[in-house]
Structure formats: structure tokens, C-alpha cells
Amino acid sequence: MLIGGKLVQGESSFSVINPSSGSAFAKAPACSKAQLEDSVRAAKEAQPKWAALAKQEFSAIMKSAAQKLSQKVDAIAELLVKEQGKPLAAAKEEALIVCGLFMLQSKAESEYERVLADTPKERVIERRVPLGVVAVIAPWNYPLILAFGRVAECLGTRNTVVLKPSPYTPLSALLVAEIISDVFPPGVLNVVCGGDDVGEWLVEHEDVAKVCFTGSVKSGKAVQAASSSTLKRTTLELGGNDAAVVLEDADPQKAAEGVFAKAMRNSGQVCIAVKRAYVHASQYEAFVNHLTMMAKGAHVGDGFEKGVHFGPINNKMQLERVKELVEDAKAQGAKVHAGGEPLKRDGFFYPPTILTGISEGVRIVDEEQFGPVLPVMPFTDIKDAVQRVNDTTFGLGNSVWSTNPEKAAEVAAQLRSGTVWINSHGDLTPDIPFGGWGQSGVGRVQGSSTVESNTNAQVIRIPKVQSKL
Ligand code: NAD
């Protein structure tokens, strides 16, 4: 782990499993309570100097982190395949994105100040001041982007950080920490490992000013509740049940290709994957046929296999959940067009699965499957489709598919979610804010939201006339 600028062993360890074999292949350090205290203390001590660092020096440090990482992309990607399961090409892309995130933040302003009022009597300015120590808690589906995206934003706003990756995928984050350990002043970036309990200690800690949490709705609620003990700031990026709405004028083949890619990417383990599809009845049969063809033609295997499209599900618990939801759907009369049961081999493999013949009220339609399974439902009246899409406690993303983007944008505006894509789904760029409505999250990350989310506002009112007092 990286604590106070030093690479340290855990006081105990836990096994990390390769989801392609189902067997443990490495041990990760587990952070003790004393080590957690050390990491928060180191972050707290380092923060004032980090905040005061001149822009040029700060920028050089962030660039150096990006450059060091870019020289080790292959090693990072290989470790990511072993612990997460994704295809090597996708793992490389993820490692490269992390380099880009540090590079982007190297351009962050060192001071944020704006004039709110300027009258003959006074000038009123608003400054943004770093919060202090931020805990970043990450999940296992995109272990690097979701961890270091938040880390880079928090460092860019001159907070110091304690990162805790998921216990399913701790190793790639540890490797990144090791590569850049000597780039930052000691204590600016700390990386500790362990189970949910280590996350809980961070959330409860008095000296942690904010928690940037990405994970399930259930854990997000626990984080929000525990944060209230010290009224910590939180950004919660939680689950979703995103819908794709395919309009009457869509090209069924192109729409099916797009929806398939965005539903099955990362074996469906994406917060903003398409998790249910509503297709106009006139396009429904052709759409389902194209989806089925693609699902049957997909190459599922170990992320290191040549030409592999989809890797395994990351962990046994998640595989069991996907199995359970599909079995429930079958029992409720679902027709399975492709897939429908795990592959008969070692590891946690589940093939792309297309289901029809079910609707709202069946768990796989109402809940987040977080796996490579897509239920497809027809509609005839767009008002009815909009209402069905919106009838959920989630509100992360949705998409509309049409040959007429302007018409699609009118439908998009009726959908209740933080983002709506047209003829795509789940594309994110770090300059555009992202976040969920309802139980999909609290607050937003990226772009113009970065400063607002990770700083306190301070108003200073400066009189122009000398006061007599
Ligand atoms: P999870 O909630 O089980 O765990 C996420 C992280 O939180 C882990 O590091 C875990 O150890 C820690 N944790 C768990 N309980 C905690 C607690 N009470 N206090 C502090 N830390 C705690 O989630 P997961 O299974 O790793 O990830 C999958 C979920 O994440 C899915 O629901 C998915 O939709 C969601 N997700 C959301 C986004 C987004 O940006 N909205 C992105 C990716 C994943």
C-alpha cells in the first residue's frame, strides 16, 4: 500500500481471484485500523502544502504521473485482465485513460476566484477552497478509471486523497500507486486496501472531509448515513437501470448493433450499460433478430485470448446474481433467444443473453442486472414507453435511437435521468459533468462539476469606502 509516501505491507492479507479461472492468483495487503489512521494523518499533514504549491510545480507533478504511467501501460493492463477479467485491449484502453485523466488535471487552475458583485460600495468575490482530505472508494468494474478519475479531480482541486479500491480488484490500483509513489509529496496520495470495513473506517473518520463513492445503491446509502456523523460532503455514483428507446423511424440493424455494444460492453458490468430495451413494435422483430445474431456470434473467453469480445463476470457473487435473475425471468415465461446459462467451464463466464416475453414486474426488468443480459420489450405508443422508462427509482442514463436526432431529442427531454444519449449510450468524456438522479446518486463528477463538488465556497465582501469603525 502507499501510506505517507512509503510503500508498506499490510498487517494481514487476502486472496485475489482471477475470474477466468475462478482461482486465487495473488495476495493483496489488508489495511489495519492503525495503518488507516496513518494514511489519513499523512493526507491531513500534506494538504496545506499541496494546496499552496505553485501552479507550475503542481502541473509538472501531475504530468510526471501521466508520463510514468504511460510507460507502464502494458504491465498495468495485464494485471487488470488477471484480476478484473476484461479483454486485454479494453484493459489497455482503461490504463491509457488514466494517464489522460492526470494529464487533464495538470491544467487545473491553482486558484478559483470570481467576482459576484462590483458596485461603487463594494466588491464581492467568491473563492473556492479545497475541502481537505478526501476518501475515494471504488468498485471492481472499471477499477482504474473510477478510482483515479476521482483521485485526479480531488488532487486537481488541491485536496489530498486516501483511495480504497474494491477488494475484488485491488492490484492494478496498487501497481499504479507504486509507479507514481515518488512523484507526489509524501501523503498527498495514499492507497490502502481491504474489505468494506476499511471503507467504513474512512467514512467514519473525523479528519476525512469528503467521500467520493462509486458502487452499489445499498452501500451508497450506508455511506450517506455514516457520513452524517460528521456531516461530510459526499459524491455518490451509484447503480442504474438504463433504458434504450428505439423509435419507429430507427434503422433496426444499426440500432441493434449500437444497443448490443452498449449493453454488453465489459460483459454488461457498466453502471451506464443499456439494461432494458423498449423497441417500437414495427421494428421489434428485426431488432431482436439482429441482437440474437450478434449475441450468438460473440467470442466469450479469457481476456488474454486472441479475438475475445467479452471476458468473464468479475466475481462469483455477481455471477450468481445474474444466474438468479435469468432463472427468475425464465420461470416468469421469458423466451431466451441467445445465452441463458453460464458457460460450462472454469471461471465465471456468462454469455450475452437476449430475453423477450417479459415486462415490468419481472426482476430482470426492474432491477440492475450488472451482467450481459438484455430484456427487450415492444411498445406502440411513445407516451407509454416514456412512462415505463421513468417508472423506476434509478435515474442514471437513458438513450433514444432514431434516424431523426431532433425528434429523438424531444423524447430525450421527457426521460428522467442525469444523461440521455441519442444513437449511443454510456459515452463519457471527462470535460462533461456526469451523475445520477434519484437513487442513482448524489452530486456530479467531471467537467465544471469538479470544482463545485470538491471545494468549499468562500465569499469575501470588500468595501470600497473606508469604514469609520
Ligand atoms: P459495492 O457497493 O459493493 O462496493 C464498492 C466499494 O465500496 C468497494 O470498495 C467496497 O469495499 C466499498 N464499500 C462497500 N460497503 C461500504 C460501506 N458501508 N462503507 C464504505 N465503503 C463500502 O459495489 P460493487 O459491487 O463493487 O460495484 C458495482 C456497483 O457499482 C453497481 O451497482 C454499479 O452500477 C455501481 N457503479 C456505479 C457507477 C457510477 O458512476 N454511477 C460506476 C460503476 C459502478
Boltz pocket constraint, residues with backbone or C-beta under 6 A from the ligand:
constraints:
  - pocket:
      binder: B
      contacts: [[A, 137], [A, 138], [A, 139], [A, 140], [A, 141], [A, 142], [A, 146], [A, 164], [A, 165], [A, 166], [A, 167], [A, 194], [A, 195], [A, 196], [A, 197], [A, 198], [A, 199], [A, 200], [A, 203], [A, 214], [A, 215], [A, 216], [A, 217], [A, 218], [A, 219], [A, 220], [A, 222], [A, 223], [A, 236], [A, 237], [A, 238], [A, 239], [A, 240], [A, 270], [A, 271], [A, 368], [A, 370], [A, 396], [A, 436], [A, 440], [A, 441]]
      max_distance: 6.0
